Amino acid sequence: MSEIVLTTYDWVPVMPRGFVRDIRIRWALEEAGLPYRVVTTPFDQRDAEHLSHQPFGQVPWLTDSGLSVFESGAMLLHIGEKSELLRSADPKGRGEVKQWLFAALNSVEAATQHWTLLKMMGGNDGGPAWAFIDSFANIRLDRLEAAVAGREWLAGGFSVADVILADVLRMVDRVEGLANRPNCKAYVDRATARPAFQKAHADQMAHFAAADAARA
Ligand SMILES: N[C@@H](CCC(=O)N[C@@H](CS)C(=O)NCC(=O)O)C(=O)O
């Protein structure tokens, strides 16, 4: 019997709570109905054990029956293969799920991650570097706004691609980046209204709240 174990930090500051990427894995596992256990690695240091699972010293990673997987996209594909979040689609549908999963990570998250962080940290100083990052992110989001029009989910039924894209767009939404993008906004609201997301979010918040209590 396989046992899925998800590793996240033992504690993080308040700002990233609710957005630490273990939420993607919790969410998919809840959607899939696969049992799992959450364990921790220290936030304040990266030991050899951590780096042996995640070479960049980041979280999350998961282990499943002796297999260790890092990168949220790879973990989502692993969970998808074990569940209806990918397996149920026909070959064409599976291709579409994978294509959208990579698009969410490589075309949307890559274009918006530093844009959202700079907005949150007040680094949007209006200079040429900011203008470039701002224009790059906005063009990409405008294309996405058109692409998600009329789609309930990205590739047929709800899939691992939706977990990733919705989570990426939550960060964009956090800095009002969806204010004039009603299709993307409705898509995120629809995805995050799912009970599996609500549970994953509540569990992550409770995990870090418990960590505060343990540190006090
Ligand atoms: N591409 C990685 C990114 C992982 C990542 O950015 N993790 C953050 C937490 S959400 C982290 O560990 N940050 C601390 C660091 O980069 O040292 C994935 O999708 O799994």
The ligand as an SDF file (V2000), in Angstrom:
LIG
                    3D

 20 19  0  0  0  0  0  0  0  0999 V2000
    9.3570   25.5800   -9.0580 N   0  0  0  0  0  0  0  0  0  0  0  0
    9.1750   25.1570   -7.6890 C   0  0  0  0  0  0  0  0  0  0  0  0
    9.1400   26.4070   -6.8290 C   0  0  0  0  0  0  0  0  0  0  0  0
    9.1170   26.0650   -5.3600 C   0  0  0  0  0  0  0  0  0  0  0  0
    9.1360   27.3140   -4.5120 C   0  0  0  0  0  0  0  0  0  0  0  0
    9.2730   28.4420   -5.0020 O   0  0  0  0  0  0  0  0  0  0  0  0
    8.9800   27.1060   -3.2020 N   0  0  0  0  0  0  0  0  0  0  0  0
    9.0210   28.2170   -2.2670 C   0  0  0  0  0  0  0  0  0  0  0  0
    7.8390   28.1010   -1.2990 C   0  0  0  0  0  0  0  0  0  0  0  0
    6.3250   28.3600   -2.1500 S   0  0  0  0  0  0  0  0  0  0  0  0
   10.2910   28.1240   -1.4520 C   0  0  0  0  0  0  0  0  0  0  0  0
   10.6560   27.0660   -0.9870 O   0  0  0  0  0  0  0  0  0  0  0  0
   10.9460   29.2740   -1.2790 N   0  0  0  0  0  0  0  0  0  0  0  0
   12.1430   29.3940   -0.5220 C   0  0  0  0  0  0  0  0  0  0  0  0
   13.3640   29.4190   -1.3960 C   0  0  0  0  0  0  0  0  0  0  0  0
   13.2510   29.5730   -2.6190 O   0  0  0  0  0  0  0  0  0  0  0  0
   14.4550   29.2990   -0.8220 O   0  0  0  0  0  0  0  0  0  0  0  0
    7.8750   24.3650   -7.5600 C   0  0  0  0  0  0  0  0  0  0  0  0
    6.9180   24.6850   -8.2720 O   0  0  0  0  0  0  0  0  0  0  0  0
    7.8120   23.4030   -6.7590 O   0  0  0  0  0  0  0  0  0  0  0  0
  1  2  1  0
  2  3  1  0
  2 18  1  0
  3  4  1  0
  4  5  1  0
  5  6  2  0
  5  7  1  0
  7  8  1  0
  8  9  1  0
  8 11  1  0
  9 10  1  0
 11 12  2  0
 11 13  1  0
 13 14  1  0
 14 15  1  0
 15 16  2  0
 15 17  1  0
 18 19  2  0
 18 20  1  0
M  END
$$$$
